[in-house]
Amino acid sequence: MIPIQPGGVKQARACQTGELVRFDGGGGSLLAVALGLIELDRYQNYLILQSSVHDIPAFSALPLDANHHCFSYGEDWVLEMIADGETFPGNGEGADTLGEIRIFDTSASMIVNVLDTQMRGRRLLLNLANYQPLAGRNERYQGARIQSWKIWASEDERTRIGGRAILEFPMPA
């Protein structure tokens, strides 16, 4: 037998920025992108993409205690963006829709909710190349709108006949 694993288990502190991980969020599963360690490596910042935990909403960026293990898909995961008739620069529709993506001339950014310690949120664009927030206030109303996207474990999985996406947006109700 030759086992082919889609990823591996590791300590959250060992996750690199941009790594796609799944872990127990205290009562449910979280799928997230690691955004980096903070406060003496005690917390890992995450962009939560999918959540079955009641008090942690999807498309939130927040720090969580890094004292846990996670399943890592690695850093080579693929974000496939799907253009439609609404994909054109300056389309301000959906500018407050969490999870939507805006494409600019130099990057793509996702509309996320950055949560503070009291779980108060503030919507902003998170650059998907460097995982840093965009500085301006009106970018959400500018770039080309992407209303649909998929995440794949790898390019091989995306192009494989019968390949399965890890996550699709918008998510089925």
N, C-alpha and C positions, 0 to 999 in steps of 0.2 A: 504494500500500500504506500502511496505517496500522497500525504495530506497536503492540500492546497488551502492555506489560510488566507482569508481576506484582510487580515490585519493581525495585531497582537495586543496583549495585555501589558500595561505599564503603569507606573506610578504617575499621578497627575503632575508632580513637580518636574518630571522628565519630559513632558510634552513641549514641543517647540512651537513657536508662533506660526499659525497657519495650519496646524495639524487638526484633522477632523477626528473627533472622538465621541464615544457614547459611554455614559456612566449613569449610576444610580444617583438621582438628585434628592434622595430622602423620601421615598414613597413612589417613585416613578422614574422612567427613563428620560434622559436628556441627550440630544444630539447637538454637538456644539463645535465651534472652531476655537482652539486655544489662542488667546491674544497676548499671552505673556504673564510671567510671574511678577508680583508686586509685594511690597512690605516684607522684606527679608525672606522671600520665597514662601511665605505663609499662605498667600492667596494666588489663585490663577484667574486671570480675567478670561471670560468666555463670551463668545457671541452664540447665544442659544438659538438654534435653528428649528428644533422640534422639542416639545415638552409635554410630558404626561403628568407633570407635577403641577398641582393646582395653583400655587402662588409664584411660579416662575413662568412667565409668558414667553412664547416663541418670539424671536427677533428682538430679544433683549440682550444688551451688553451689560455684564455685571461681574463682580469678583465673587468667587466661591472658595471656600477653604480647600487647599490643595492636598489635604490629607486623605486621598482616596485613590483607588485604582480605576483605570478606564480602559476601554477597548479602543485602540487607535487604528484608523484606516490609513494613517500616515499623512504626508504632505503632498502626495501626488494625486489627490482626488480631483475630479473634474466638475466644473460648474458650466453646464450647457445652457446658454441663454437663448430663448425662442422669441424671435421678432414677430410682430403682427402689424395690423393697420394703425396701431397707436404708437408705434416706435418711430418717433421723429423728434429732433431737438426742439426744446421749448414747449413740449406738451406738459402743461401743469396739472393735468388730471392725475389723480392718484398720488399726489405729492405727500399725502399723510398716510398712505397705505404701507404699513409695516411689511417688510419682506420684498417690496418691489425694488427693482434695480434701475439705476440711471446710468446710461453710458455717456461719457464725455470724450473729448478728442484724445485725452491721454490716459483715461482710466475708466473703471466701472465702480459704482458705489451702491451700497444697499441702504435703504431706509430702515433704521433701527431705533430702538427705544433704549437710551442709556439710563440705567437705574442707579439711584444713590442708595445709601444704607437704609433709608426709610422706604425704599421701593417706589420712590417718586421718579417718574420718567420724564425724559426730554428727547424729542425726536430729532435725529440728525442723520447725515449721510456718513457711512463708514466706507472708506476707500478699501476695495477688496484686494488691492495689490500690496499695500503696506499695513492694512488694518488700523489706520489712523483716521480720526474724524476730519471731514472737510471743514475748513475754517469759516467760510461764508455762511450767511443765513438763508440765502435764496436759491442755492443750488438744487434743492429738491424740485424746484419749479422749472429747471432748465433742461439738462441732458435728455437724451432719447429714452423714452419709457420702455421698460421690459416688464411685462405683467406675468410672464410664465418662464420658469426655469426648472432644471433638474440637476441633482447632484449624483455623480457616479463615483464608485470606489476608485476607478482607474479609466484611462482611455481604452484599454483592452475590453473592459466590461461594457463601456458605452458602445463600442463597435461590434461586440459579440452578438450574434443572432440569439435572441432570447435573453439578452442582458437585462439586468434589473437595476433600476435607479434606487439609491438609498433614500432619496427624498425628492418630492415633486412639489412645486409651488405654481398655482395656489393649491393648498391642501384640500383634499375632499372633506366635505362636511360630515 
